[in-house]
């Protein structure tokens, strides 16, 4: 039966912290070190860390976003309307052809 107690179990081993090798120089330029990756945009090639600033969107930004959505909605609306307008002459031609065949059938 397991022993129950209120004290948490202590870890059996201490974690090993391996510092990055920033000061080590390569002896042979043909042999890459273990930290260099084959990927062209890996963490070694990034050139350090970058700070990203995220600001709030103001009234002008909201207006520009709404304007972009309105333009996108207008483009989609006119594309659908244009696709529907293409069918008007096609349907008219089919009606005319059907009328001609009906008159020729008599």
MARZAVO-195610 format. One record per residue (C-alpha): residue number from 1; residue in three letters; y negated, x negated, z negated; chain. Coordinates in steps of 0.05 Angstrom, whole numbers. Example, Ala and Ser with C-alpha at 12.3 -4.5 7.8 and 13.67 -1.06 7.14 Angstrom:
2
[r 1 ALA [90 -246 -156] A];
[r 2 SER [21 -273 -143] A];
END
This chain:
106
[r 1 UNK [0 0 0] A];
[r 2 UNK [-68 -30 19] A];
[r 3 UNK [-114 -50 -35] A];
[r 4 UNK [-179 -9 -37] A];
[r 5 UNK [-243 -37 -65] A];
[r 6 UNK [-317 -26 -57] A];
[r 7 UNK [-332 -98 -38] A];
[r 8 UNK [-331 -114 36] A];
[r 9 UNK [-282 -166 62] A];
[r 10 UNK [-313 -234 73] A];
[r 11 UNK [-304 -267 141] A];
[r 12 UNK [-248 -318 146] A];
[r 13 UNK [-286 -367 190] A];
[r 14 UNK [-359 -385 200] A];
[r 15 UNK [-383 -373 271] A];
[r 16 UNK [-396 -436 311] A];
[r 17 UNK [-467 -441 340] A];
[r 18 UNK [-470 -484 402] A];
[r 19 UNK [-542 -505 418] A];
[r 20 UNK [-563 -509 491] A];
[r 21 UNK [-562 -579 521] A];
[r 22 UNK [-634 -587 543] A];
[r 23 UNK [-639 -661 530] A];
[r 24 UNK [-575 -685 562] A];
[r 25 UNK [-584 -722 629] A];
[r 26 UNK [-531 -723 682] A];
[r 27 UNK [-500 -790 695] A];
[r 28 UNK [-474 -774 764] A];
[r 29 UNK [-516 -729 809] A];
[r 30 UNK [-453 -708 848] A];
[r 31 UNK [-419 -680 786] A];
[r 32 UNK [-453 -617 759] A];
[r 33 UNK [-453 -606 684] A];
[r 34 UNK [-415 -548 653] A];
[r 35 UNK [-478 -507 645] A];
[r 36 UNK [-497 -507 718] A];
[r 37 UNK [-471 -448 757] A];
[r 38 UNK [-455 -442 831] A];
[r 39 UNK [-500 -380 836] A];
[r 40 UNK [-568 -394 867] A];
[r 41 UNK [-606 -351 816] A];
[r 42 UNK [-570 -365 751] A];
[r 43 UNK [-600 -374 683] A];
[r 44 UNK [-610 -449 695] A];
[r 45 UNK [-652 -438 757] A];
[r 46 UNK [-698 -384 728] A];
[r 47 UNK [-746 -434 699] A];
[r 48 UNK [-749 -406 630] A];
[r 49 UNK [-763 -338 601] A];
[r 50 UNK [-816 -290 623] A];
[r 51 UNK [-855 -238 585] A];
[r 52 UNK [-860 -169 615] A];
[r 53 UNK [-918 -125 596] A];
[r 54 UNK [-909 -50 601] A];
[r 55 UNK [-971 -7 593] A];
[r 56 UNK [-982 67 588] A];
[r 57 UNK [-997 106 650] A];
[r 58 UNK [-1069 131 650] A];
[r 59 UNK [-1100 192 683] A];
[r 60 UNK [-1112 154 748] A];
[r 61 UNK [-1040 131 750] A];
[r 62 UNK [-1015 202 738] A];
[r 63 UNK [-1060 227 794] A];
[r 64 UNK [-1034 174 842] A];
[r 65 UNK [-962 191 823] A];
[r 66 UNK [-974 266 835] A];
[r 67 UNK [-1008 250 901] A];
[r 68 UNK [-947 208 922] A];
[r 69 UNK [-900 265 903] A];
[r 70 UNK [-944 315 942] A];
[r 71 UNK [-943 271 1004] A];
[r 72 UNK [-868 263 999] A];
[r 73 UNK [-859 339 991] A];
[r 74 UNK [-904 351 1051] A];
[r 75 UNK [-865 303 1095] A];
[r 76 UNK [-799 335 1075] A];
[r 77 UNK [-828 405 1087] A];
[r 78 UNK [-854 387 1156] A];
[r 79 UNK [-788 354 1174] A];
[r 80 UNK [-749 416 1155] A];
[r 81 UNK [-800 461 1190] A];
[r 82 UNK [-795 418 1253] A];
[r 83 UNK [-719 422 1251] A];
[r 84 UNK [-724 497 1246] A];
[r 85 UNK [-776 502 1302] A];
[r 86 UNK [-730 464 1350] A];
[r 87 UNK [-680 522 1345] A];
[r 88 UNK [-731 575 1368] A];
[r 89 UNK [-730 555 1442] A];
[r 90 UNK [-654 545 1438] A];
[r 91 UNK [-644 615 1411] A];
[r 92 UNK [-693 644 1461] A];
[r 93 UNK [-655 611 1518] A];
[r 94 UNK [-589 638 1491] A];
[r 95 UNK [-618 709 1488] A];
[r 96 UNK [-644 703 1560] A];
[r 97 UNK [-577 678 1584] A];
[r 98 UNK [-541 734 1547] A];
[r 99 UNK [-588 786 1578] A];
[r 100 UNK [-578 758 1648] A];
[r 101 UNK [-502 760 1640] A];
[r 102 UNK [-506 831 1614] A];
[r 103 UNK [-547 854 1674] A];
[r 104 UNK [-500 817 1722] A];
[r 105 UNK [-440 850 1691] A];
[r 106 UNK [-462 920 1709] A];
END
